[in-house]
């Protein structure tokens, strides 16, 4: 198990480029199963979760060729469906949350799709009902083995229909969408997720020959086609990583430039950090964060009441950045209530911040009040364990601002979502060492 040793209290300086978007990559890679033709994808992040999915596609018989850094070609012209029923697949599929999105493409193209109950973050229950209810409405027969925790859907031919999703699940919408593009007739998905990454998937599928309208809205209309062709696609930069670097710059009083951020796809992220008093400057398609040598002050609501920052489906504020917001608030002037609505266990890492000296009141599993130190007392170094990807990076940011040397264990969780994070942080002056 790997460990990071971090000597905190150093100012950073320079520029950092965000990796390709993890959450987009997991959708886009599954979509290569929809066609026997060549699909080229660029700006793929070199992270554990994505590499696991690429390895899974190879075992499915997809021809994968690395063309350069972050660039791969995929050709699913000889898919090995027997692998889906093997014991090996039951192990491989369970190790990755994003593997659930192979089900829709396999069902649409081959008439069957299977998946073991996926693993991933320990951030509370993440139901699969939306995925399978949508596929059932398209005409699939659903089966589940409770003993093996193994799901399956089969259909001779999917037929388009109208559906209103119970929740605007991003992965659920992606899975249903990828099945519907090859279904017979028209499908309407209402209360669809509309994140930029899902818009990217829609645009890619349309280039492949799909007929999807309403892209960017919560109502997608899909006219089924008989087959899809090849295409080339480039990932957006990872908005969660961009938010992480904004928080890092503020906490360490560093001047940083985050390059090529695709501003139009950031939604509320810049404005939410500005509410914490952080200066977020736009320079072309870059973000510049000046050194906050005098700290930063949390705004209040217009009536003077305490600021509340909460998550919501897009275009609301992404839940993946609430952990970063919480950490950054520990050194602000003022107080903020962080309300994590969408996942029930994501705030359980705050005990580690309290051990470092942060003033945080955990009200319940979903709400925490943070009382900022205004740098009058710094966080203290400690030894901690990363519980999930986003909490892990939040603890890493806290350690980089803390006095002394901290140790973070279980860094495999961080590696699942952040590419060569220690090397990239050292390049801008961070004192961080990876110890195996």
Buried (B, 14 or more C-beta within 10 A) or exposed (E): EBBBBBBBBBBBBEBBBBBBBBBBBBBBBBBBBBBBBBBBBBBBBEBBBBBBBBBBBEBBBBEBEEEEEBBBBBBBEEBEBEBBEEEEBBEBBBBBBBBBBBBBBBBBBEBBBBBBBBEBBEBBEBEBEBBBBBBBBBBBEEEEEEEEEBBBBBBEEBBBBEBEBEBBBBBBBBBBBBBBBBBBEBBBBBBBBBBBBBBBBBBBBBBBBBEBEBBBEBEBBBBBBEEBBBBEBBBBBBBBBBBBBBBBBBBBBBBBBBBBBBBEBBBBBBEBBBBBBBBBEEEEEBBBBBBBEEBBBBEBEEEEEEBEBBBBBBEBBBBBBBBBBBBBBBBBBBBBBBBBBBBBBBBBBBEBBEEBBBBBEBEEBBBBBBBBBBBEEBBBBBEBBBBBBBBBBBBBBBBBBBBBBBBBBBBEBBBBBBBBBBEBBBEBBBBBEBEE
